[in-house]
Amino acid sequence: MPATRKLRYAMVGGGRDAFIGAVHRKAIALDGQAELVAGALSSSPEKARASGRELWLADDRNHGDWQALLDDELKRPIGERIDFVSIVTPNHLHFPVAQAFVEAGFHVVCDKPLVHTGAQADALVAAVARQGTVFAVTYNYTGYPMVREARELVKSGRLGEIRKVVVEYNQGWLATQLENEGNKQAAWRSDPAKSGAAGAIGDIGSHAENLVATVTGLEIESLCADLSALVPGRALDDDGSVLLRFQGGARGVLVASQVNTGLENDLRLRVSGTLGTLVWRQEQPSELLHLPHDGPRRVLTRGSPWLGESSRRASRLPSGHPEGFIEAFANVYAGVVADVSARLAGLQADALEADYPRVEDGARGVRFIERVVASSRSEQKWTAW
């Protein structure tokens, strides 16, 4: 469904020296369907305004804090307001900012993990239901075409009954005490007041949990976790291993570590059923390995004409032309834009067009983090979901 106009969005956080804000902006810009018109790009008013000027924000929509941004948008005529806000702050600000914009009736895109506590997550889910707004959580790996192909293969029954799932997310960038060397990203991620109750398990383990849920549809029944801070003096976990039991009998293993020296962004998934296995790696995102029990292994490649519709729609270039992280992020935003545009036209977006992680996915991720932390602290072997 073609949009009647380009959408307008604001960003909270993501100014100078921020990593993920620039990624969001590039992803949104890829399809040319939305433009940044307002922002409060830092917790420092001076830095926020300087960052906004660098991005050519008009002075009257370049704000020193998110409250001023929200107040200004509410004073504007409805036809001039932003259509959605993208929240890319450190974790501790997600809840107050998201709640305020949802309660004011704005559509929201929020980075993960959604919030600090299950109570906050439940409050956001309720607010979104009450307001009827779009709320997306940027689990960006769900935007990869071959992840969507894996989801469709599982859903179609090609793997039979799922028996075993293994997901690993390994990085090495926190193998030293980088937080004590002036690295902003390491500093807030290792600070419980800003990051929340978990370190690696919240930062990248939440991605791993979401990838499993997205591809398999399995629901966790109980888990057994071991979290460690392997770098001396670190307040939050930098390494975690979790055994999973799913409803229906399937078993799983989840590993999230940021101290695997030399590894970069090694996210990988293996799903095994009674009829075969799927293997996907984020560092080789255009390939999905399918190993049926009664035939030769197949290497499925992005952009191929025999893939499912959801995967084909998520591909932007012909097969053999590399696509990656930014495009996957852009696919999440494309779903948000399609949903918001449809609502502006009084219509309902096609399910494949409006394909993005919802607030309920974010809330489940928060529950996962809480249960993993509780399990790691418990002397009991298994912690119920």
Secondary structure, 3 states (H helix, E strand, C coil): CCCCCCEEEEEECCCCCCCHHHHHHHHHHCCCCEEEEEEECCCCHHHHHHHHHHCCCCHHHECCCHHHHHHHHHHCCHHHCCCEEEECCCHHHHHHHHHHHHHCCCEEEECCCCCCCHHHHHHHHHHHHHHCCCEEECCHHHHCHHHHHHHHHHHHCCCCCEEEEEEEEECCCCCCCHHHCCCHHHHHHCCHHHHCCCCHHHHCHHHHHHHHHHHHCCCEEEEEEEEECCCCCCCCCCEEEEEEEECCCCEEEEEEECCCCCCCCEEEEEEEECCEEEEEECCCCCEEEEEECCCCCEEEECCCCCCCHHHHHHCCCCCCCCCCHHHHHHHHHHHHHHHHHHHHCCCCCCCCCCCCCEHHHHHHHHHHHHHHHHHHHCCCCCEEC
